[in-house]
Amino acid sequence: MTERTRYRFGEPGSGWRRVSLGDVDVAWVRDSSGHTLSVNSMCTDYQEASLTALRRQQMVGFTQAERVDEREEMVDGRAALYSRWRAKLDGVPVELGLWTLKKDGCIYDFTYTSPRGAYDEQSQALATLVQGFGTERVK
C-alpha cells in the first residue's frame, strides 16, 4: 500500500481466525486443521523482477520443494502467477498455493499453506482472497 493506493481482498469465510504476524499485512489460521492464509504487499525498496523471481522469494524457508502446477492468469487486470507446491517447512511436509502479482508500483503475495494431503480441503479460501483482490486510488 502507498499513500496513493489501497488494496482489498476477499474474506476466507467462517472457521478462519485472523492472527497477527509481523512480516505480513494480514493472516488467518484454521485452528481445526492447521491451514494458514496470508496476504502481503511491498511497495517500496523493491527492484523490478519477473513474477517467477518474485515467487522464488515467497519460497524462502521451504526445502525439498516440488512444483505441482504453475500458470499465469489475470487478476484485477494484471498478469499474476499461480503456483502449487509440495515442500517442507522446518522438516514438516506441507503443500502451498502461491499467487504473485505486480500492480501500481507494488508487489502482492497471497500464500496458502496446508498440511500435506489436505490441500483441497480449504483451497477455496485462497481463491476467494484472490478473486476479491483489487486496488484503488486514494484521493
C-alpha positions in Angstrom: 0.0 0.0 0.0 1.2 3.5 -0.8 -0.1 6.9 0.2 -1.9 7.0 -3.1 -3.0 3.3 -3.4 -5.0 0.9 -1.2 -5.9 -2.7 -1.8 -8.7 -5.1 -0.9 -9.1 -8.8 -1.0 -11.9 -11.4 -0.3 -12.5 -12.9 3.1 -11.7 -16.5 3.6 -15.0 -17.4 5.3 -16.1 -19.0 8.5 -13.7 -21.1 10.5 -10.7 -18.9 9.8 -9.3 -16.9 12.7 -7.4 -13.7 11.9 -3.9 -13.6 13.5 -1.2 -11.0 13.8 2.1 -11.8 12.2 4.8 -9.2 12.0 6.0 -10.0 8.4 2.7 -10.0 6.5 -0.2 -7.5 6.1 -2.9 -9.9 7.2 -3.0 -13.6 8.1 -5.5 -16.3 9.1 -5.3 -19.7 10.6 -7.8 -22.5 10.6 -7.4 -24.0 14.1 -9.2 -27.2 13.4 -6.9 -28.2 10.6 -3.7 -26.1 10.7 -4.3 -24.4 7.3 -3.0 -20.9 7.0 -3.5 -17.9 4.7 -1.6 -14.7 4.4 -1.6 -11.6 2.2 1.3 -9.2 1.9 2.2 -6.2 -0.1 5.5 -4.4 -0.8 5.5 -1.0 -2.4 9.0 0.3 -1.6 12.5 -0.9 -1.8 12.0 -3.5 -4.5 13.7 -3.8 -7.8 11.8 -4.8 -11.0 11.7 -8.5 -11.3 9.8 -11.2 -13.1 6.8 -12.9 -11.4 8.8 -16.1 -11.4 11.7 -14.4 -9.5 9.2 -12.9 -7.0 7.6 -16.3 -6.5 11.0 -17.7 -5.7 11.3 -15.1 -2.9 8.0 -16.4 -1.5 9.6 -19.9 -1.3 12.4 -18.8 1.0 12.5 -21.1 4.1 10.9 -24.0 2.3 13.0 -27.1 1.4 12.6 -30.1 -0.9 10.2 -28.1 -3.0 8.4 -29.9 -5.8 6.2 -27.9 -8.2 2.8 -29.4 -8.8 1.3 -26.7 -11.0 2.1 -23.2 -12.3 0.2 -20.9 -14.6 -0.3 -17.3 -15.4 -3.8 -15.7 -15.1 -5.2 -12.3 -15.0 -6.1 -10.8 -11.6 -7.6 -7.3 -11.4 -6.4 -6.6 -14.9 -2.8 -7.7 -14.4 -0.8 -10.8 -15.1 -0.5 -12.9 -11.9 1.5 -16.1 -11.3 -0.2 -19.0 -9.5 1.8 -21.9 -8.4 1.2 -25.0 -6.2 4.0 -26.8 -4.4 4.8 -29.7 -2.1 7.6 -28.8 0.2 8.9 -29.0 3.8 8.9 -26.2 6.4 11.2 -26.9 9.3 11.1 -30.6 8.2 7.3 -30.8 8.2 5.6 -31.8 4.9 3.3 -29.1 3.6 1.5 -28.0 0.4 1.5 -24.4 -0.8 -0.7 -22.3 -3.0 1.0 -19.1 -4.1 -0.2 -16.1 -6.0 2.2 -13.2 -7.0 1.3 -10.1 -8.9 2.5 -6.6 -9.5 0.3 -3.5 -9.8 0.5 0.2 -9.3 4.1 0.1 -8.1 3.5 -2.7 -5.6 4.1 -6.5 -5.3 1.2 -8.5 -3.8 1.7 -12.1 -2.4 -1.0 -14.5 -1.4 0.1 -17.6 0.4 -1.9 -20.7 1.4 -0.2 -23.4 3.5 -1.8 -26.8 4.0 -0.8 -30.0 5.8 0.4 -32.5 3.2 -2.5 -34.3 1.6 -5.1 -31.7 2.8 -4.7 -29.0 0.1 -8.1 -29.3 -1.5 -10.0 -29.1 1.8 -9.6 -25.4 2.2 -8.1 -24.2 -1.1 -11.3 -22.3 -2.0 -10.4 -19.8 0.7 -7.3 -18.8 -1.3 -9.3 -18.5 -4.4 -11.8 -16.2 -2.6 -9.0 -14.0 -1.3 -7.6 -13.6 -4.8 -10.9 -13.2 -6.6 -11.7 -10.3 -4.2 -8.4 -8.5 -4.9 -8.4 -5.0 -6.2 -6.5 -1.8 -5.9 -8.0 1.7 -5.6 -6.5 5.2 -5.8 -6.7 7.3 -2.7 -7.8 10.8 -3.4 
